[in-house]
Amino acid sequence: MNLLSELKKITMRLIEIVTILVIGLLFTINILKPTYEGFGIQFIGNVWINWFAVSYILFVIYTLILGLFIFKGSILFNFRLKSALFWLFFIVSNYVVFIPFIMGENPF
């Protein structure tokens, strides 16, 4: 019974990850790309870096909503929110998404 419970948790985490990556891809293609091009920034190069950064920003928003409002006592969400690496990746993701506006090009 315990193994089945663990498999269910793993399956739910995989579904969360895939869903966030798919939504991140849609945001990257339908929102970030036209925004960059509107500012005269070519959306070329290693675009997957931008996709991952957008997906991670969405993951942080998802974690904040669930961890602070819905599952307040969850060990998983509390661990994520207190993790320095979690916030460091968030800062790097914001850098990846917003630095092209400062540089005028996508450096990735």
N, C-alpha and C positions, 0 to 999 in steps of 0.2 A: 504494500500500500504506500509506503514511503517513497519507493522508486517511482511509482506512478505520479505522485505529488510533485517530485522533483522534475520529472519529464514535462509535466504541465507547466511548471514555472519556466523551464528552459524554452519551451515552445512559445509561451507568451512573450518572453524577452526577444526571441527571434522575430516574432510577428511585429513587435514594437519597432525593432531596428529596421526591418525591411520597409515598414510603413513610413517611417521617418525619412529613410533614404529616397523612397519614391516621391513623397511630398516635397522633399528638398530638391529633387531633380525637376519636378514641375515648377517649383518656385524659381529655380535657376533659369530654366528655359523661358518661362512666361513672364517673369517679373525682373530678374536681375539682368538678363541679356538685353531686353528693350531699354532698361534704365541706363545701362552702360552705353549702349549705342546712342541713346538720347543725349548723353554727355560727350559724345564723340570718342568713346573708348571702344576699341575693337575687342570683340569677345572671341579671342583666339588664344592658342597656346594650350597649356594644361588646364583646361576648363574643369576637369574633374576635381581640382583643388578647390575651386570656387564652389562646386557642387557639394563637396564634403563640408566646407565651411558653413554654407547655408543650412545643410542638414544638421550640423552640430548646433548651430544657433537655435534651430527649431527644437532640437532635443533638449536644450537647456530650458527653453520656454515650456515645453511639455513637462519637464521635471519640476520646474517651479510651480506650475499650476497644480500638478498632482501632489507634489510634496508639501506644499504650503496650504492647500485648500481642501483637497479630497482625501488623501491618505496621510494625515498629519503624523500619525504614530508609526509609519512604515520605516523599518530599519533600512531598507534599500534606498529609499528617497532621502532619508536623513543622512545616510552615509555619502550619497552623491553630493548633497548640498554642502556638506562639511569638507569635502575633498578639495585640496589645493590644486590637484591636477585637473579636476573638473573645471575649475574657474580659469586656470591657465589656458586650457584648450579653448575656452570661451573667448578669452582675450585675443588669442591667436586667430580664431575664426573671424572675429570682428575686424581684425587687422587685414586679413585676406580679402574680406568682402569690401571694406571701405578704403583701403590704400589706393586702389585704382582711381578714385575720385581726386585724390591729392596728387598722384603722379601723372595723371592724364593718360595712363595706359595700364593694361593688365600685365604686371610683371611676372606672372606665373605661366 
